[in-house]
Amino acid sequence: MSLTRDTLERVALIIRKQAQAARESEIQKEVLCAQNDFVVLNVFKRIDVKGRQGIDSLDLVSFFRD
């Protein structure tokens, strides 16, 4: 089974965007861990801005964008 060039380009774009997102996430983790006063609970509280005692992917996206 062969894929069309258009399909291959779309798949490549998806893979590239996922790789870029993963790289950005790793950079943000490194920045957070480099802080001397880094406390996981404080980060959780910053991410859980709605106070739901839980976080989801949208909360993480908002946190990393901020």
PDB file of N, CA, C, O and CB in Angstrom:
ATOM      1  N   MET A   1       0.843  -1.174   0.000  1.00  0.00           N
ATOM      2  CA  MET A   1       0.000   0.000   0.000  1.00  0.00           C
ATOM      3  C   MET A   1       0.890   1.241   0.000  1.00  0.00           C
ATOM      4  O   MET A   1       1.795   1.363   0.826  1.00  0.00           O
ATOM      5  CB  MET A   1      -0.960  -0.004   1.218  1.00  0.00           C
ATOM      6  N   SER A   2       0.633   2.143  -0.914  1.00  0.00           N
ATOM      7  CA  SER A   2       1.416   3.370  -0.959  1.00  0.00           C
ATOM      8  C   SER A   2       0.499   4.564  -0.690  1.00  0.00           C
ATOM      9  O   SER A   2      -0.685   4.560  -1.028  1.00  0.00           O
ATOM     10  CB  SER A   2       2.135   3.519  -2.329  1.00  0.00           C
ATOM     11  N   LEU A   3       1.084   5.567  -0.080  1.00  0.00           N
ATOM     12  CA  LEU A   3       0.338   6.784   0.246  1.00  0.00           C
ATOM     13  C   LEU A   3       0.626   7.859  -0.789  1.00  0.00           C
ATOM     14  O   LEU A   3       1.694   7.879  -1.402  1.00  0.00           O
ATOM     15  CB  LEU A   3       0.696   7.290   1.662  1.00  0.00           C
ATOM     16  N   THR A   4      -0.323   8.736  -0.974  1.00  0.00           N
ATOM     17  CA  THR A   4      -0.110   9.829  -1.918  1.00  0.00           C
ATOM     18  C   THR A   4       0.884  10.821  -1.327  1.00  0.00           C
ATOM     19  O   THR A   4       1.108  10.847  -0.117  1.00  0.00           O
ATOM     20  CB  THR A   4      -1.448  10.534  -2.266  1.00  0.00           C
ATOM     21  N   ARG A   5       1.460  11.616  -2.175  1.00  0.00           N
ATOM     22  CA  ARG A   5       2.417  12.625  -1.729  1.00  0.00           C
ATOM     23  C   ARG A   5       1.755  13.585  -0.743  1.00  0.00           C
ATOM     24  O   ARG A   5       2.370  13.975   0.249  1.00  0.00           O
ATOM     25  CB  ARG A   5       2.987  13.401  -2.934  1.00  0.00           C
ATOM     26  N   ASP A   6       0.514  13.966  -1.007  1.00  0.00           N
ATOM     27  CA  ASP A   6      -0.211  14.879  -0.120  1.00  0.00           C
ATOM     28  C   ASP A   6      -0.367  14.271   1.276  1.00  0.00           C
ATOM     29  O   ASP A   6      -0.169  14.948   2.286  1.00  0.00           O
ATOM     30  CB  ASP A   6      -1.596  15.217  -0.711  1.00  0.00           C
ATOM     31  N   THR A   7      -0.719  13.007   1.316  1.00  0.00           N
ATOM     32  CA  THR A   7      -0.878  12.330   2.601  1.00  0.00           C
ATOM     33  C   THR A   7       0.447  12.254   3.346  1.00  0.00           C
ATOM     34  O   THR A   7       0.494  12.487   4.554  1.00  0.00           O
ATOM     35  CB  THR A   7      -1.448  10.928   2.397  1.00  0.00           C
ATOM     36  N   LEU A   8       1.510  11.932   2.643  1.00  0.00           N
ATOM     37  CA  LEU A   8       2.828  11.866   3.264  1.00  0.00           C
ATOM     38  C   LEU A   8       3.243  13.225   3.824  1.00  0.00           C
ATOM     39  O   LEU A   8       3.813  13.300   4.912  1.00  0.00           O
ATOM     40  CB  LEU A   8       3.866  11.373   2.254  1.00  0.00           C
ATOM     41  N   GLU A   9       2.963  14.284   3.096  1.00  0.00           N
ATOM     42  CA  GLU A   9       3.309  15.630   3.563  1.00  0.00           C
ATOM     43  C   GLU A   9       2.509  15.990   4.808  1.00  0.00           C
ATOM     44  O   GLU A   9       3.038  16.613   5.729  1.00  0.00           O
ATOM     45  CB  GLU A   9       3.059  16.669   2.454  1.00  0.00           C
ATOM     46  N   ARG A  10       1.240  15.601   4.839  1.00  0.00           N
ATOM     47  CA  ARG A  10       0.413  15.881   6.006  1.00  0.00           C
ATOM     48  C   ARG A  10       0.899  15.106   7.230  1.00  0.00           C
ATOM     49  O   ARG A  10       0.948  15.648   8.334  1.00  0.00           O
ATOM     50  CB  ARG A  10      -1.046  15.539   5.713  1.00  0.00           C
ATOM     51  N   VAL A  11       1.250  13.859   7.033  1.00  0.00           N
ATOM     52  CA  VAL A  11       1.781  13.053   8.129  1.00  0.00           C
ATOM     53  C   VAL A  11       3.099  13.650   8.626  1.00  0.00           C
ATOM     54  O   VAL A  11       3.326  13.728   9.833  1.00  0.00           O
ATOM     55  CB  VAL A  11       1.985  11.584   7.679  1.00  0.00           C
ATOM     56  N   ALA A  12       3.950  14.061   7.722  1.00  0.00           N
ATOM     57  CA  ALA A  12       5.221  14.678   8.099  1.00  0.00           C
ATOM     58  C   ALA A  12       4.992  15.951   8.906  1.00  0.00           C
ATOM     59  O   ALA A  12       5.712  16.209   9.871  1.00  0.00           O
ATOM     60  CB  ALA A  12       6.057  14.987   6.853  1.00  0.00           C
ATOM     61  N   LEU A  13       4.008  16.739   8.523  1.00  0.00           N
ATOM     62  CA  LEU A  13       3.700  17.967   9.251  1.00  0.00           C
ATOM     63  C   LEU A  13       3.223  17.656  10.666  1.00  0.00           C
ATOM     64  O   LEU A  13       3.624  18.326  11.618  1.00  0.00           O
ATOM     65  CB  LEU A  13       2.637  18.780   8.501  1.00  0.00           C
ATOM     66  N   ILE A  14       2.382  16.659  10.806  1.00  0.00           N
ATOM     67  CA  ILE A  14       1.897  16.262  12.133  1.00  0.00           C
ATOM     68  C   ILE A  14       3.059  15.805  13.009  1.00  0.00           C
ATOM     69  O   ILE A  14       3.157  16.202  14.170  1.00  0.00           O
ATOM     70  CB  ILE A  14       0.842  15.137  12.015  1.00  0.00           C
ATOM     71  N   ILE A  15       3.929  14.980  12.462  1.00  0.00           N
ATOM     72  CA  ILE A  15       5.074  14.483  13.223  1.00  0.00           C
ATOM     73  C   ILE A  15       5.995  15.629  13.621  1.00  0.00           C
ATOM     74  O   ILE A  15       6.489  15.669  14.748  1.00  0.00           O
ATOM     75  CB  ILE A  15       5.850  13.437  12.408  1.00  0.00           C
ATOM     76  N   ARG A  16       6.227  16.556  12.704  1.00  0.00           N
ATOM     77  CA  ARG A  16       7.082  17.710  13.001  1.00  0.00           C
ATOM     78  C   ARG A  16       6.483  18.562  14.112  1.00  0.00           C
ATOM     79  O   ARG A  16       7.203  18.994  15.011  1.00  0.00           O
ATOM     80  CB  ARG A  16       7.294  18.562  11.741  1.00  0.00           C
ATOM     81  N   LYS A  17       5.180  18.811  14.065  1.00  0.00           N
ATOM     82  CA  LYS A  17       4.529  19.612  15.110  1.00  0.00           C
ATOM     83  C   LYS A  17       4.576  18.914  16.458  1.00  0.00           C
ATOM     84  O   LYS A  17       4.765  19.569  17.482  1.00  0.00           O
ATOM     85  CB  LYS A  17       3.079  19.904  14.731  1.00  0.00           C
ATOM     86  N   GLN A  18       4.409  17.605  16.479  1.00  0.00           N
ATOM     87  CA  GLN A  18       4.504  16.865  17.732  1.00  0.00           C
ATOM     88  C   GLN A  18       5.914  16.942  18.307  1.00  0.00           C
ATOM     89  O   GLN A  18       6.094  17.088  19.516  1.00  0.00           O
ATOM     90  CB  GLN A  18       4.099  15.406  17.521  1.00  0.00           C
ATOM     91  N   ALA A  19       6.895  16.845  17.446  1.00  0.00           N
ATOM     92  CA  ALA A  19       8.286  16.936  17.896  1.00  0.00           C
ATOM     93  C   ALA A  19       8.591  18.325  18.446  1.00  0.00           C
ATOM     94  O   ALA A  19       9.285  18.456  19.454  1.00  0.00           O
ATOM     95  CB  ALA A  19       9.247  16.602  16.743  1.00  0.00           C
ATOM     96  N   GLN A  20       8.078  19.354  17.793  1.00  0.00           N
ATOM     97  CA  GLN A  20       8.288  20.717  18.279  1.00  0.00           C
ATOM     98  C   GLN A  20       7.625  20.918  19.634  1.00  0.00           C
ATOM     99  O   GLN A  20       8.207  21.552  20.513  1.00  0.00           O
ATOM    100  CB  GLN A  20       7.747  21.735  17.271  1.00  0.00           C
ATOM    101  N   ALA A  21       6.427  20.395  19.818  1.00  0.00           N
ATOM    102  CA  ALA A  21       5.721  20.511  21.099  1.00  0.00           C
ATOM    103  C   ALA A  21       6.478  19.780  22.204  1.00  0.00           C
ATOM    104  O   ALA A  21       6.595  20.279  23.323  1.00  0.00           O
ATOM    105  CB  ALA A  21       4.291  19.952  20.980  1.00  0.00           C
ATOM    106  N   ALA A  22       6.990  18.598  21.880  1.00  0.00           N
ATOM    107  CA  ALA A  22       7.756  17.837  22.866  1.00  0.00           C
ATOM    108  C   ALA A  22       9.037  18.577  23.247  1.00  0.00           C
ATOM    109  O   ALA A  22       9.419  18.608  24.417  1.00  0.00           O
ATOM    110  CB  ALA A  22       8.091  16.440  22.322  1.00  0.00           C
ATOM    111  N   ARG A  23       9.695  19.167  22.257  1.00  0.00           N
ATOM    112  CA  ARG A  23      10.919  19.920  22.525  1.00  0.00           C
ATOM    113  C   ARG A  23      10.623  21.131  23.409  1.00  0.00           C
ATOM    114  O   ARG A  23      11.373  21.408  24.346  1.00  0.00           O
ATOM    115  CB  ARG A  23      11.576  20.370  21.205  1.00  0.00           C
ATOM    116  N   GLU A  24       9.548  21.851  23.124  1.00  0.00           N
ATOM    117  CA  GLU A  24       9.169  23.011  23.937  1.00  0.00           C
ATOM    118  C   GLU A  24       8.843  22.586  25.362  1.00  0.00           C
ATOM    119  O   GLU A  24       9.208  23.272  26.317  1.00  0.00           O
ATOM    120  CB  GLU A  24       7.965  23.740  23.315  1.00  0.00           C
ATOM    121  N   SER A  25       8.166  21.473  25.505  1.00  0.00           N
ATOM    122  CA  SER A  25       7.844  20.961  26.835  1.00  0.00           C
ATOM    123  C   SER A  25       9.115  20.653  27.620  1.00  0.00           C
ATOM    124  O   SER A  25       9.210  20.982  28.802  1.00  0.00           O
ATOM    125  CB  SER A  25       6.969  19.705  26.730  1.00  0.00           C
ATOM    126  N   GLU A  26      10.081  20.028  26.974  1.00  0.00           N
ATOM    127  CA  GLU A  26      11.342  19.714  27.641  1.00  0.00           C
ATOM    128  C   GLU A  26      12.093  20.982  28.045  1.00  0.00           C
ATOM    129  O   GLU A  26      12.693  21.032  29.119  1.00  0.00           O
ATOM    130  CB  GLU A  26      12.219  18.854  26.733  1.00  0.00           C
ATOM    131  N   ILE A  27      12.065  21.986  27.207  1.00  0.00           N
ATOM    132  CA  ILE A  27      12.722  23.264  27.531  1.00  0.00           C
ATOM    133  C   ILE A  27      12.071  23.879  28.760  1.00  0.00           C
ATOM    134  O   ILE A  27      12.762  24.360  29.658  1.00  0.00           O
ATOM    135  CB  ILE A  27      12.648  24.250  26.330  1.00  0.00           C
ATOM    136  N   GLN A  28      10.746  23.864  28.802  1.00  0.00           N
ATOM    137  CA  GLN A  28      10.034  24.427  29.952  1.00  0.00           C
ATOM    138  C   GLN A  28      10.349  23.644  31.231  1.00  0.00           C
ATOM    139  O   GLN A  28      10.499  24.238  32.299  1.00  0.00           O
ATOM    140  CB  GLN A  28       8.516  24.428  29.692  1.00  0.00           C
ATOM    141  N   LYS A  29      10.449  22.328  31.128  1.00  0.00           N
ATOM    142  CA  LYS A  29      10.805  21.518  32.293  1.00  0.00           C
ATOM    143  C   LYS A  29      12.196  21.888  32.796  1.00  0.00           C
ATOM    144  O   LYS A  29      12.412  22.015  34.001  1.00  0.00           O
ATOM    145  CB  LYS A  29      10.743  20.018  31.950  1.00  0.00           C
ATOM    146  N   GLU A  30      13.134  22.060  31.875  1.00  0.00           N
ATOM    147  CA  GLU A  30      14.495  22.425  32.263  1.00  0.00           C
ATOM    148  C   GLU A  30      14.521  23.774  32.960  1.00  0.00           C
ATOM    149  O   GLU A  30      15.231  23.956  33.948  1.00  0.00           O
ATOM    150  CB  GLU A  30      15.411  22.450  31.041  1.00  0.00           C
ATOM    151  N   VAL A  31      13.747  24.717  32.446  1.00  0.00           N
ATOM    152  CA  VAL A  31      13.690  26.046  33.056  1.00  0.00           C
ATOM    153  C   VAL A  31      13.143  25.947  34.477  1.00  0.00           C
ATOM    154  O   VAL A  31      13.692  26.543  35.403  1.00  0.00           O
ATOM    155  CB  VAL A  31      12.818  27.002  32.207  1.00  0.00           C
ATOM    156  N   LEU A  32      12.061  25.192  34.643  1.00  0.00           N
ATOM    157  CA  LEU A  32      11.474  25.043  35.977  1.00  0.00           C
ATOM    158  C   LEU A  32      12.434  24.357  36.944  1.00  0.00           C
ATOM    159  O   LEU A  32      12.569  24.783  38.091  1.00  0.00           O
ATOM    160  CB  LEU A  32      10.173  24.251  35.894  1.00  0.00           C
ATOM    161  N   CYS A  33      13.086  23.322  36.499  1.00  0.00           N
ATOM    162  CA  CYS A  33      13.985  22.571  37.374  1.00  0.00           C
ATOM    163  C   CYS A  33      15.243  23.355  37.728  1.00  0.00           C
ATOM    164  O   CYS A  33      15.876  23.076  38.746  1.00  0.00           O
ATOM    165  CB  CYS A  33      14.370  21.263  36.717  1.00  0.00           C
ATOM    166  N   ALA A  34      15.608  24.311  36.920  1.00  0.00           N
ATOM    167  CA  ALA A  34      16.804  25.110  37.188  1.00  0.00           C
ATOM    168  C   ALA A  34      16.557  26.145  38.285  1.00  0.00           C
ATOM    169  O   ALA A  34      17.507  26.710  38.827  1.00  0.00           O
ATOM    170  CB  ALA A  34      17.268  25.808  35.910  1.00  0.00           C
ATOM    171  N   GLN A  35      15.319  26.390  38.608  1.00  0.00           N
ATOM    172  CA  GLN A  35      14.996  27.367  39.649  1.00  0.00           C
ATOM    173  C   GLN A  35      15.275  26.761  41.021  1.00  0.00           C
ATOM    174  O   GLN A  35      14.867  25.635  41.303  1.00  0.00           O
ATOM    175  CB  GLN A  35      13.512  27.822  39.543  1.00  0.00           C
ATOM    176  N   ASN A  36      15.964  27.504  41.863  1.00  0.00           N
ATOM    177  CA  ASN A  36      16.320  27.006  43.190  1.00  0.00           C
ATOM    178  C   ASN A  36      15.110  26.798  44.084  1.00  0.00           C
ATOM    179  O   ASN A  36      15.123  25.921  44.948  1.00  0.00           O
ATOM    180  CB  ASN A  36      17.275  27.957  43.854  1.00  0.00           C
ATOM    181  N   ASP A  37      14.075  27.585  43.891  1.00  0.00           N
ATOM    182  CA  ASP A  37      12.896  27.481  44.747  1.00  0.00           C
ATOM    183  C   ASP A  37      11.789  26.642  44.115  1.00  0.00           C
ATOM    184  O   ASP A  37      10.619  26.790  44.468  1.00  0.00           O
ATOM    185  CB  ASP A  37      12.369  28.862  45.067  1.00  0.00           C
ATOM    186  N   PHE A  38      12.148  25.775  43.194  1.00  0.00           N
ATOM    187  CA  PHE A  38      11.185  24.938  42.495  1.00  0.00           C
ATOM    188  C   PHE A  38      10.560  23.940  43.465  1.00  0.00           C
ATOM    189  O   PHE A  38      11.260  23.128  44.070  1.00  0.00           O
ATOM    190  CB  PHE A  38      11.857  24.204  41.318  1.00  0.00           C
ATOM    191  N   VAL A  39       9.241  24.007  43.606  1.00  0.00           N
ATOM    192  CA  VAL A  39       8.490  23.077  44.439  1.00  0.00           C
ATOM    193  C   VAL A  39       7.313  22.579  43.596  1.00  0.00           C
ATOM    194  O   VAL A  39       6.531  23.372  43.072  1.00  0.00           O
ATOM    195  CB  VAL A  39       8.001  23.758  45.788  1.00  0.00           C
ATOM    196  N   VAL A  40       7.203  21.275  43.475  1.00  0.00           N
ATOM    197  CA  VAL A  40       6.182  20.684  42.608  1.00  0.00           C
ATOM    198  C   VAL A  40       4.786  21.143  43.006  1.00  0.00           C
ATOM    199  O   VAL A  40       3.973  21.446  42.133  1.00  0.00           O
ATOM    200  CB  VAL A  40       6.262  19.159  42.652  1.00  0.00           C
ATOM    201  N   LEU A  41       4.489  21.201  44.295  1.00  0.00           N
ATOM    202  CA  LEU A  41       3.153  21.609  44.732  1.00  0.00           C
ATOM    203  C   LEU A  41       2.837  23.033  44.276  1.00  0.00           C
ATOM    204  O   LEU A  41       1.701  23.319  43.897  1.00  0.00           O
ATOM    205  CB  LEU A  41       3.037  21.506  46.261  1.00  0.00           C
ATOM    206  N   ASN A  42       3.816  23.919  44.307  1.00  0.00           N
ATOM    207  CA  ASN A  42       3.593  25.292  43.845  1.00  0.00           C
ATOM    208  C   ASN A  42       3.282  25.319  42.352  1.00  0.00           C
ATOM    209  O   ASN A  42       2.433  26.090  41.905  1.00  0.00           O
ATOM    210  CB  ASN A  42       4.822  26.168  44.144  1.00  0.00           C
ATOM    211  N   VAL A  43       3.965  24.483  41.589  1.00  0.00           N
ATOM    212  CA  VAL A  43       3.697  24.411  40.154  1.00  0.00           C
ATOM    213  C   VAL A  43       2.282  23.888  39.923  1.00  0.00           C
ATOM    214  O   VAL A  43       1.543  24.420  39.094  1.00  0.00           O
ATOM    215  CB  VAL A  43       4.737  23.506  39.443  1.00  0.00           C
ATOM    216  N   PHE A  44       1.914  22.846  40.658  1.00  0.00           N
ATOM    217  CA  PHE A  44       0.567  22.289  40.527  1.00  0.00           C
ATOM    218  C   PHE A  44      -0.484  23.365  40.806  1.00  0.00           C
ATOM    219  O   PHE A  44      -1.467  23.488  40.075  1.00  0.00           O
ATOM    220  CB  PHE A  44       0.378  21.091  41.487  1.00  0.00           C
ATOM    221  N   LYS A  45      -0.271  24.134  41.859  1.00  0.00           N
ATOM    222  CA  LYS A  45      -1.228  25.193  42.206  1.00  0.00           C
ATOM    223  C   LYS A  45      -1.303  26.255  41.108  1.00  0.00           C
ATOM    224  O   LYS A  45      -2.376  26.793  40.835  1.00  0.00           O
ATOM    225  CB  LYS A  45      -0.839  25.848  43.543  1.00  0.00           C
ATOM    226  N   ARG A  46      -0.176  26.553  40.485  1.00  0.00           N
ATOM    227  CA  ARG A  46      -0.184  27.521  39.392  1.00  0.00           C
ATOM    228  C   ARG A  46      -0.913  26.991  38.170  1.00  0.00           C
ATOM    229  O   ARG A  46      -1.565  27.748  37.450  1.00  0.00           O
ATOM    230  CB  ARG A  46       1.233  27.898  39.019  1.00  0.00           C
ATOM    231  N   ILE A  47      -0.803  25.697  37.939  1.00  0.00           N
ATOM    232  CA  ILE A  47      -1.481  25.095  36.781  1.00  0.00           C
ATOM    233  C   ILE A  47      -2.974  24.962  37.051  1.00  0.00           C
ATOM    234  O   ILE A  47      -3.788  25.182  36.154  1.00  0.00           O
ATOM    235  CB  ILE A  47      -0.875  23.711  36.448  1.00  0.00           C
ATOM    236  N   ASP A  48      -3.335  24.608  38.267  1.00  0.00           N
ATOM    237  CA  ASP A  48      -4.741  24.399  38.644  1.00  0.00           C
ATOM    238  C   ASP A  48      -5.387  25.735  39.017  1.00  0.00           C
ATOM    239  O   ASP A  48      -5.807  25.938  40.156  1.00  0.00           O
ATOM    240  CB  ASP A  48      -4.852  23.394  39.831  1.00  0.00           C
ATOM    241  N   VAL A  49      -5.459  26.639  38.040  1.00  0.00           N
ATOM    242  CA  VAL A  49      -5.982  27.980  38.307  1.00  0.00           C
ATOM    243  C   VAL A  49      -7.473  27.972  38.667  1.00  0.00           C
ATOM    244  O   VAL A  49      -7.962  28.910  39.295  1.00  0.00           O
ATOM    245  CB  VAL A  49      -5.756  28.867  37.096  1.00  0.00           C
ATOM    246  N   LYS A  50      -8.188  26.927  38.275  1.00  0.00           N
ATOM    247  CA  LYS A  50      -9.614  26.841  38.580  1.00  0.00           C
ATOM    248  C   LYS A  50      -9.874  26.217  39.948  1.00  0.00           C
ATOM    249  O   LYS A  50     -11.019  26.170  40.398  1.00  0.00           O
ATOM    250  CB  LYS A  50     -10.325  26.039  37.509  1.00  0.00           C
ATOM    251  N   GLY A  51      -8.831  25.741  40.607  1.00  0.00           N
ATOM    252  CA  GLY A  51      -8.962  25.162  41.940  1.00  0.00           C
ATOM    253  C   GLY A  51      -9.747  23.857  41.981  1.00  0.00           C
ATOM    254  O   GLY A  51     -10.446  23.584  42.956  1.00  0.00           O
ATOM    255  N   ARG A  52      -9.637  23.058  40.939  1.00  0.00           N
ATOM    256  CA  ARG A  52     -10.398  21.801  40.843  1.00  0.00           C
ATOM    257  C   ARG A  52      -9.669  20.637  41.488  1.00  0.00           C
ATOM    258  O   ARG A  52     -10.179  19.517  41.487  1.00  0.00           O
ATOM    259  CB  ARG A  52     -10.686  21.472  39.389  1.00  0.00           C
ATOM    260  N   GLN A  53      -8.495  20.876  42.036  1.00  0.00           N
ATOM    261  CA  GLN A  53      -7.663  19.811  42.612  1.00  0.00           C
ATOM    262  C   GLN A  53      -7.277  18.777  41.563  1.00  0.00           C
ATOM    263  O   GLN A  53      -7.082  17.605  41.884  1.00  0.00           O
ATOM    264  CB  GLN A  53      -8.398  19.128  43.770  1.00  0.00           C
ATOM    265  N   GLY A  54      -7.169  19.203  40.326  1.00  0.00           N
ATOM    266  CA  GLY A  54      -6.756  18.344  39.234  1.00  0.00           C
ATOM    267  C   GLY A  54      -6.432  19.193  38.020  1.00  0.00           C
ATOM    268  O   GLY A  54      -6.893  20.329  37.906  1.00  0.00           O
ATOM    269  N   ILE A  55      -5.651  18.649  37.130  1.00  0.00           N
ATOM    270  CA  ILE A  55      -5.299  19.382  35.918  1.00  0.00           C
ATOM    271  C   ILE A  55      -5.549  18.500  34.701  1.00  0.00           C
ATOM    272  O   ILE A  55      -5.518  17.272  34.783  1.00  0.00           O
ATOM    273  CB  ILE A  55      -3.821  19.850  35.963  1.00  0.00           C
ATOM    274  N   ASP A  56      -5.795  19.152  33.581  1.00  0.00           N
ATOM    275  CA  ASP A  56      -5.968  18.424  32.333  1.00  0.00           C
ATOM    276  C   ASP A  56      -5.055  19.039  31.280  1.00  0.00           C
ATOM    277  O   ASP A  56      -4.295  19.963  31.573  1.00  0.00           O
ATOM    278  CB  ASP A  56      -7.454  18.447  31.869  1.00  0.00           C
ATOM    279  N   SER A  57      -5.130  18.533  30.071  1.00  0.00           N
ATOM    280  CA  SER A  57      -4.217  18.980  29.023  1.00  0.00           C
ATOM    281  C   SER A  57      -4.407  20.465  28.688  1.00  0.00           C
ATOM    282  O   SER A  57      -3.440  21.151  28.358  1.00  0.00           O
ATOM    283  CB  SER A  57      -4.414  18.137  27.769  1.00  0.00           C
ATOM    284  N   LEU A  58      -5.627  20.955  28.769  1.00  0.00           N
ATOM    285  CA  LEU A  58      -5.859  22.373  28.484  1.00  0.00           C
ATOM    286  C   LEU A  58      -5.220  23.262  29.545  1.00  0.00           C
ATOM    287  O   LEU A  58      -4.711  24.339  29.234  1.00  0.00           O
ATOM    288  CB  LEU A  58      -7.362  22.660  28.398  1.00  0.00           C
ATOM    289  N   ASP A  59      -5.246  22.813  30.793  1.00  0.00           N
ATOM    290  CA  ASP A  59      -4.577  23.556  31.857  1.00  0.00           C
ATOM    291  C   ASP A  59      -3.074  23.631  31.589  1.00  0.00           C
ATOM    292  O   ASP A  59      -2.452  24.675  31.784  1.00  0.00           O
ATOM    293  CB  ASP A  59      -4.847  22.901  33.228  1.00  0.00           C
ATOM    294  N   LEU A  60      -2.503  22.520  31.144  1.00  0.00           N
ATOM    295  CA  LEU A  60      -1.071  22.501  30.842  1.00  0.00           C
ATOM    296  C   LEU A  60      -0.728  23.412  29.675  1.00  0.00           C
ATOM    297  O   LEU A  60       0.276  24.124  29.714  1.00  0.00           O
ATOM    298  CB  LEU A  60      -0.617  21.084  30.539  1.00  0.00           C
ATOM    299  N   VAL A  61      -1.546  23.392  28.648  1.00  0.00           N
ATOM    300  CA  VAL A  61      -1.311  24.264  27.491  1.00  0.00           C
ATOM    301  C   VAL A  61      -1.336  25.718  27.927  1.00  0.00           C
ATOM    302  O   VAL A  61      -0.459  26.490  27.539  1.00  0.00           O
ATOM    303  CB  VAL A  61      -2.366  24.017  26.387  1.00  0.00           C
ATOM    304  N   SER A  62      -2.317  26.107  28.723  1.00  0.00           N
ATOM    305  CA  SER A  62      -2.408  27.490  29.212  1.00  0.00           C
ATOM    306  C   SER A  62      -1.190  27.843  30.055  1.00  0.00           C
ATOM    307  O   SER A  62      -0.632  28.932  29.923  1.00  0.00           O
ATOM    308  CB  SER A  62      -3.698  27.693  30.034  1.00  0.00           C
ATOM    309  N   PHE A  63      -0.781  26.926  30.916  1.00  0.00           N
ATOM    310  CA  PHE A  63       0.374  27.173  31.781  1.00  0.00           C
ATOM    311  C   PHE A  63       1.640  27.409  30.969  1.00  0.00           C
ATOM    312  O   PHE A  63       2.375  28.365  31.218  1.00  0.00           O
ATOM    313  CB  PHE A  63       0.582  26.001  32.734  1.00  0.00           C
ATOM    314  N   PHE A  64       1.890  26.539  30.002  1.00  0.00           N
ATOM    315  CA  PHE A  64       3.112  26.682  29.205  1.00  0.00           C
ATOM    316  C   PHE A  64       3.070  27.897  28.295  1.00  0.00           C
ATOM    317  O   PHE A  64       4.110  28.488  28.004  1.00  0.00           O
ATOM    318  CB  PHE A  64       3.340  25.439  28.375  1.00  0.00           C
ATOM    319  N   ARG A  65       1.882  28.279  27.842  1.00  0.00           N
ATOM    320  CA  ARG A  65       1.786  29.499  27.024  1.00  0.00           C
ATOM    321  C   ARG A  65       2.074  30.742  27.863  1.00  0.00           C
ATOM    322  O   ARG A  65       2.705  31.686  27.386  1.00  0.00           O
ATOM    323  CB  ARG A  65       0.386  29.610  26.379  1.00  0.00           C
ATOM    324  N   ASP A  66       1.612  30.740  29.112  1.00  0.00           N
ATOM    325  CA  ASP A  66       1.848  31.878  30.007  1.00  0.00           C
ATOM    326  C   ASP A  66       3.322  31.976  30.348  1.00  0.00           C
ATOM    327  O   ASP A  66       3.726  32.870  31.091  1.00  0.00           O
ATOM    328  CB  ASP A  66       1.010  31.749  31.295  1.00  0.00           C
TER     329      ASP A  66
END
